[in-house]
């Protein structure tokens, strides 16, 4: 479920998000969701080297390239983005579970 939040951004970051929104023909909010999802996947893989997502950086680059170069349909773009969101959610759930287990061990 999507919820509305207010965030404060530096001008340069706002300009880049607007640029990406135009380049990929997505909403401002969608660009932020995509960026956060990609960064969370990358960060969690770095924090937990044993975690292996079902999507690699190379796969993600290919997906994003298809959005721009191949000019795929909105439906196909939605499917590709859904895969990124799904992988981000799995990575986040993995990290939260690992953190929860670590806190339980520390509290014992």
Residue pairs with C-beta under 8 A, 6 or more apart in sequence:
7 32
9 17
17 28
17 31
17 32
17 35
18 28
20 26
20 31
20 35
21 27
21 28
21 30
21 31
23 68
24 31
24 67
24 68
26 34
30 81
33 85
34 81
34 84
36 88
37 84
37 85
37 87
37 88
38 60
38 84
38 88
40 88
40 91
40 92
41 53
41 55
41 60
41 84
41 87
41 88
41 91
42 57
44 51
44 91
44 92
44 94
44 95
45 51
45 52
45 53
45 91
47 95
48 94
48 95
48 98
51 91
51 94
51 95
53 87
53 90
53 91
54 87
54 90
55 83
55 84
55 87
60 84
63 80
63 83
63 84
66 72
66 80
67 77
67 80
72 80
